[in-house]
């Protein structure tokens, strides 16, 4: 169980870095604020490490809220997921 938890933390950390890079690279506006690694990691935990789902959710939020910062989009996705799970 401990080994599985350590593996999950390692995978989520590397996936979080990739997710931050992906979100920043997809921005069409020059507002290049770096995404918080904490928020990216939190999102990956909520989607059980599924980076495709995380990307899809972020892309949809970016489309409906153009001009918002990366952190704002991550927070919006996280709050929506937490709200929908209640």
C-alpha positions, 0 to 999 in steps of 0.5 A: 500500500505504501509503495502504491501511494509513493508511486501515485505521488511520483506519477502525479508529480510528473503528470502535474508538470506535464499538465502545467506545460500543456495548459500554458502551451494552449493559451492563445493570449499573451497572459503567460502566468505560470500555473500553480503546480499545487492546483495542477496536482489537485486536479490530477488527484480529482480525476484519478490521474487521467490527464486526458480528462484533465486536459478536456475539462481545462480546454472546455473552461478555456473556451467558455472563459477566454482571457482568464488566467491558467490558475483561474481555469484550474480553480474553476475545474477543481471547484466544479468537480468538487461541487458535482461530487456532493 
